[in-house]
Amino acid sequence: MVRIGAIVLNVSDRRRAAAFWSQALGYEAGANPDFLVPTDGGAPRLHLDEDDRTHLDLWAADEEEQLAEVDRLIALGAKRVEWDYPDDADFVVLADPDGNLFCVINAGG
């Protein structure tokens, strides 16, 4: 089953957002400076992005689970979203029944 791997926040200033959210949540900078990670490892990471809209990234263990979860979520009422995917995309963009976008990520690939 998928889990919340990251929460993507649209921010206007990554440094300012990183300083705030690190202190607010007790997170620390990840290997990629766009990511804040929990110090205890038990919570989803926070992805600070100046271009993308706020959304959830749901992580699947591998491509097989990703495809099965996309089908399961569509059966629950999600819809596929037209998206300009890069050639090496490891994600599928869906919308929940209210139109909120989220991604299903192949976290193993």
N, C-alpha and C positions, 0 to 999 in steps of 0.2 A: 504494500500500500504506500502511496506517496505521503510525504511529510513536508511541512513548511521548512524549506532549506534556507531561504532568504526572503527578506522583505526589502523590496526596492523602493527607495524614497526619492522622489524628484526634489532636488535641492538647488538653490541658486549659487551656493558657495560651498564646495566640498570641504574645504579646510574648516570653515566655521561650523558646518554641520557635524563634522567628525569630532571637533572639540566638544560641542554640546552633547552629542549622543554618547560619546565615550564616557563622559562624566555622568550623564543621566542614567545610563544603563550599566556602567561598570565594564564596558567593552574596551577592547584594544585594537589597534590597527592590525590588519591582516597582512599577508605577504603582498597582496595587491592593495595599494593605498585607497582604492575605492571601496574596500570592504572593512567593516568593523566586525570583530568576532567576540563572542562571549568568553570571558576568562575561564568559566567553568565548563565550557564545551556543550552544555545541555540545551541551549536555546538557538534559534535560527540566527544566521548572521545578518547584518544590515548592509545593504548595498546602496551607497550614496551616488546618485547619478544626476548629472546636470541636463541630460537630454531626454531620458526615458520618463514615462509617467509612473506614478506610484502603483505598485502591484505586488502580488505574491509570486514567488517562484516555488513551485512544488517539485520536490526531487524524487525521482525514481531511481532504483538501484542500477538499472541497465536499460538497454534499448527495448528488450522484450517487455519488461515491466512498464516502461514508458508508453509503449503502444497499447498495452492492455489497459493502463490507467486512462489514457485518452479516450478509448472506447467506453470505459466504465463511466467516466465523467460526462461524456456526451449522452449516454443512456440516462444519466441523472438530470439532464436538462442543460448542460453546457453546449455551446455552439463553437464551431471552428471559426476563426477570424481570418479574413484575407490579410496576408502579411508578406512583406518583401524579405524572405529568408536568405541569409548568406549561404553559400554552398556547403559550408561545414557546420550548419546549424545543429545544435544539440538540444533544441527546445521546440515546443509546439505551443502556439498562442491560442488560447481559448477564451471565451467570455462566459461568465456565469449567467443564470437566467435574468439578472438585472442589468447585464451588459458590462459588468466589471471585468476587465482583462486580467488574466493570470497566465503563467507559463508552466508547462510541464517539462522538466529538465531531465535529460539522461545524465545523471550525476556520475555514472560509472564510465562515461566516455569522454 
